[in-house]
Amino acid sequence: MGQLKLTGVSKSFGTDEVIKPTDLTIEEGEFAVFVGPSGCGKSTMLRMIAGLEEVTSGTIEIDGQVVNDLPPVKRGISMVFQSYALYPHMSVFENIAFPLRVARTSASELEDRVQRAAEILQLTERLQHRPGELSGGQRQRVAIGRAIVREPQIFLFDEPLSNLDAALRADMRVELSRLHGKLGNTMIYVTHDQVEAMTMADKIVVLRDGAIEQVGSPLELFHRPANLFVAGFIGSPNMNLLPCTCSEVAPTHVTVTTADGTSVTVPVPGEHVSPGDKLTLGIRPDDLDHDAGAVTLQFVPEVVERLGNQTVIYGATTSGSSFCMVADGTVNIATGKAFGARFDAANAHLFRADGSSFERTVDPATMAAPDAV
């Protein structure tokens, strides 16, 4: 069990509405990630689910039961915070066992649960150590173990990896994904790092200013962003967004002209747009090439990052728009010299003046790839 349903949930502090009325369903066993910039309301929403913040309006249901008035301990959830919050004078065993001792669990059951959690998290050899003797990743695993032993219906994670270095964060992302595969529980994870969201989530919930912008799988959000905000937030490096003007409209395509005079015919339905309208053309850095593609955009490289298997090139178009391209690791590129970045118009995205996206046709095989693994 572990289905979560929010219906009209909002949160206000005085006259300041930090979470606008929200409807959201997270199914049993899903790994859902709340992602968005700092201050968008993702941690507040998680705290309302946990019972650490009161709901101003609306209902929160877990497995069909409204839990608005239930304390955190009665909701069937366990929460892992950004801070490990371990007791330094206790052993790893006692840190993990602490919530069970508070609940007055029998000694034999306590021993079994702690041992099972330690085995899952590869902490068996560390049970008699104290937190000060552990690495950052091991301490985070102890904090997760303390949540596991409660056997919750839903796990809540509030930016649990933000205190770790880059390499350890990558390792812990893999560990958490493995943990989800072993336990099968519903997990809700909060982060401002869209790479964490893309690599771990079954479902991503993108928030901005207290409202949900889009909900979907990582590939849905990457290939079919609902608006400019999602397009610019999901994907690393960020999508190139170039101002353009509509020059031709047809039922099956829209032709636009960029500020530097490049004409691009994008295969999207020409609905609710007219020649002369100001639009935005979106191009993923990974969809650019130096020698393949029907459309060429000139830009001047300013920074070249050699990463071995790929080269990330930052610069600006001849009209002054910021631009980024991901090329192969051996591409011959020099800063300060105009360079032709090529792409296929079928890979481009198009956005209206209000930020909404045109419906884009994506290869269904691409969208279905994760389910086939």
KASULLIN-V394654 format. One record per backbone hydrogen bond with DSSP energy under -0.5 kcal/mol. CO is the residue of the C=O (numbers start at 1). NH is the residue of the N-H. E is the energy in kcal/mol with one decimal. If there is no record, write none. Layout:
BEGIN
CO_NH_E, CO_NH_E
END
This chain:
BEGIN
3_63_-2.6, 4_26_-2.9, 5_61_-2.8, 6_24_-2.1, 7_59_-2.1, 9_22_-1.6, 10_56_-2.0, 10_57_-1.2, 11_18_-1.5, 11_19_-2.1, 12_14_-0.6, 13_16_-1.9, 15_17_-0.8, 16_13_-2.9, 16_18_-0.9, 19_11_-2.0, 22_9_-2.2, 24_6_-3.5, 25_27_-0.5, 26_4_-2.8, 27_30_-1.9, 30_32_-0.7, 30_187_-2.7, 31_202_-3.3, 31_203_-1.8, 32_189_-2.7, 33_35_-0.6, 33_205_-3.1, 34_191_-2.3, 35_207_-2.7, 37_40_-1.6, 40_210_-2.2, 41_45_-2.3, 42_46_-1.9, 43_47_-2.5, 44_48_-1.9, 45_49_-1.9, 46_50_-2.1, 47_51_-1.1, 47_52_-2.4, 47_53_-1.3, 57_10_-2.0, 59_7_-2.4, 60_67_-2.9, 61_5_-2.4, 61_63_-0.5, 62_65_-1.6, 64_66_-0.5, 65_62_-2.4, 67_70_-1.8, 71_74_-1.7, 72_75_-1.6, 72_77_-0.6, 76_153_-2.6, 76_154_-1.7, 78_156_-2.9, 80_158_-2.9, 86_88_-0.7, 87_90_-1.4, 90_131_-0.7, 91_95_-2.3, 92_96_-2.4, 93_97_-2.3, 94_98_-1.1, 97_100_-0.9, 97_101_-2.1, 98_102_-2.2, 99_103_-1.6, 100_105_-2.7, 101_104_-1.3, 106_110_-2.7, 107_111_-2.3, 108_112_-2.1, 109_113_-2.7, 110_114_-2.4, 111_115_-2.2, 112_116_-2.4, 113_117_-2.4, 114_118_-2.6, 115_119_-2.1, 116_120_-2.3, 117_121_-2.1, 118_123_-3.3, 118_124_-0.7, 119_122_-0.9, 123_126_-1.9, 124_127_-1.0, 126_129_-1.8, 127_93_-2.8, 129_92_-2.4, 130_133_-2.3, 131_134_-1.9, 135_139_-2.3, 136_140_-2.0, 137_141_-1.8, 138_142_-1.8, 139_143_-2.1, 140_144_-2.0, 141_145_-2.5, 142_146_-2.1, 143_147_-1.0, 144_148_-2.3, 145_149_-2.1, 147_150_-0.9, 148_151_-2.5, 153_186_-1.2, 154_78_-1.9, 155_188_-2.7, 156_80_-3.1, 157_159_-0.9, 157_190_-3.0, 159_162_-1.1, 161_164_-1.8, 165_169_-2.5, 166_170_-1.9, 167_171_-1.9, 168_172_-2.7, 169_173_-2.1, 170_174_-1.5, 171_175_-2.1, 172_176_-2.8, 173_177_-2.0, 174_178_-2.4, 175_179_-2.5, 176_180_-2.3, 177_181_-1.9, 178_182_-2.1, 179_183_-2.7, 180_184_-2.5, 186_155_-2.7, 187_32_-3.0, 188_157_-2.9, 189_34_-2.8, 190_159_-1.8, 191_36_-0.7, 192_194_-0.8, 193_197_-1.6, 194_198_-2.6, 195_199_-2.1, 196_200_-1.6, 197_201_-2.0, 203_33_-2.5, 204_206_-0.6, 204_216_-1.9, 205_35_-2.6, 205_207_-0.5, 206_213_-3.2, 206_214_-1.0, 208_211_-1.7, 210_20_-2.3, 211_208_-2.6, 214_206_-2.6, 216_204_-3.4, 217_221_-2.3, 218_222_-2.0, 219_223_-2.9, 220_224_-2.5, 226_357_-1.9, 227_231_-2.3, 228_232_-2.4, 229_233_-1.6, 230_234_-2.7, 231_239_-0.7, 240_242_-0.5, 240_283_-2.2, 242_281_-3.1, 243_259_-1.0, 244_279_-2.5, 245_257_-2.4, 246_276_-3.2, 248_255_-2.6, 250_253_-0.5, 250_270_-0.9, 253_250_-2.3, 254_266_-2.9, 255_247_-3.1, 255_248_-1.7, 256_264_-2.8, 257_245_-2.1, 258_261_-2.0, 262_258_-2.7, 264_256_-2.9, 264_266_-0.7, 266_254_-2.3, 266_268_-2.3, 267_361_-0.5, 269_271_-1.9, 274_277_-2.2, 277_246_-2.8, 277_279_-0.5, 279_244_-2.3, 280_351_-2.4, 281_242_-3.1, 282_349_-2.9, 283_240_-2.7, 284_287_-1.6, 285_288_-1.1, 285_326_-2.0, 289_342_-3.6, 295_343_-2.1, 297_341_-3.1, 298_318_-1.3, 299_301_-0.6, 299_339_-2.8, 300_316_-1.5, 301_336_-3.0, 303_305_-0.5, 303_314_-3.1, 304_306_-0.6, 305_307_-0.8, 305_312_-2.3, 307_309_-1.2, 309_329_-1.2, 310_307_-2.4, 311_313_-0.6, 311_327_-3.2, 312_305_-3.2, 312_314_-0.5, 313_325_-2.3, 314_302_-3.8, 314_303_-2.4, 315_323_-2.4, 316_300_-3.3, 317_320_-1.9, 321_317_-2.8, 323_315_-2.8, 325_313_-3.3, 325_327_-0.6, 327_311_-2.8, 328_331_-1.5, 331_333_-0.9, 334_337_-0.9, 337_301_-0.7, 339_299_-2.6, 339_341_-0.7, 340_342_-0.5, 341_297_-2.9, 342_289_-2.5, 343_295_-2.5, 344_347_-2.0, 345_348_-1.5, 349_282_-3.0, 350_358_-2.6, 351_280_-2.1, 352_355_-1.9, 355_228_-1.8, 356_352_-3.0, 360_362_-0.5, 363_366_-1.0, 363_367_-1.6, 364_368_-1.8, 366_369_-1.0, 368_371_-0.7, 368_372_-0.9, 369_372_-1.0, 369_373_-0.5, 370_373_-1.0
END
